[in-house]
Amino acid sequence: MAMRRIGTEEHFAIPEQLDAWRGMARSVWASQDLELVRGAMSYHGQRLIDDLLQLGDARIAAMDEHGIDVAVLSLCSPGVQLFDPETASDMAELANDRLAEQVRAHPGRLAGLAVFAPHHPERAVAEVRRAIRELGLHGLVVNSHTDGHYLDEPRFWDVLAAIEELGVPLYIHPRTLPDAVAAPFSVYHLSRAAWGYAVETATHAYRLIVSGVLDRFPRLRLVLGHLGEGIPFWLYRIDYWNGKHQGKTAPQLQLKASDYVKRNFAITVSGAYQRSALDLCLTELGDENIMFATDYPYQRMDEAVEFFDQQGDLPAASLERILHANAERIFGLTTGQPT
């Protein structure tokens, strides 16, 4: 009998979000985010748009075709963070309402991560609480920086406090690099998924680790995609150099930097199907902190499924944790049998 599979980085969009992006993309603004929007719509075309908008029965049918039991949905990057604070807050409420409707309509098959507007901290705190307590969603997602600002900054601490209080995870999803540092990545398609996304998102995670924020919020649960955006591969070097700077040019921490990675972070395999890399992550983080994901529709469901179908030499208990048990525990999902 096939093991239950829960995809933990599965994307969707709502028409109002895409319409607003299209309007902004018609401007002459040379923003990295708008270049992403322009490129996605021209390179992937209508098929990507259709797949992002695919919810309900159509999404379930695609999951059934490839043996995905549950999809944990999140609003596609850059989510609402491209908009001004009030518009972003309004769009977040709308997107979360739509997502909750689909989750309620398909119990046991769809779950959801709520989006919020970090640059409006007061409304963000209210929306985080509403999304979890009233809408019943299963965690939060932030598309990394907001206009070059990161969650280690004190302006965002009330939002982090609310997330920690609720006991739900925060998925830090990639976004294009801030315009101020993007120039060296502007050639050879370096700025996107092949390189720039990991650089940017790992920087966000590293800032949270070495800033002391995780001493302030020790129960904050964070999730990184794409096998941790490279962080697990740098633990020795992070410890070595941060250790030299603690108490001087960096805050004094209660733990080693790598200890926060192992205590506060889980990772997903979204779009990173390389066995040698998975093995290192298993060694550094343990099989209790790694989750299955497909990165659909930016990558295919079948490649994620086929990759794990080929890892039969992994212990069955490890596969069970990665494919579904960790997601059930971390996102508070109902356990179940394969469909």
Secondary structure, DSSP 8 states (H G I E B T S, - for coil): -----EEEEEEE--HHHHHHHHHHHTS----HHHHHHHHHHHHTTHHHHHHHH--HHHHHHHHHHHT--EEEEEE-TTTTTTS-HHHHHHHHHHHHHHHHHHHHHSTTTEEE-EE--TTSHHHHHHHHHHHHHTS----EEE-S-BTTB-TTSGGGHHHHHHHHHHT--EEE------GGG-GGGSSTTTTSTTTHHHHHHHHHHHHHHHTSHHHHSTT--EEESGGGGGGGGGHHHHHHHHHHHBTTTB---SS-HHHHHHHHEEEE-TT---HHHHHHHHHHH-GGGEE----TTTS-HHHHHHHHHT-TTS-HHHHHIIIIIHHHHHHT-------
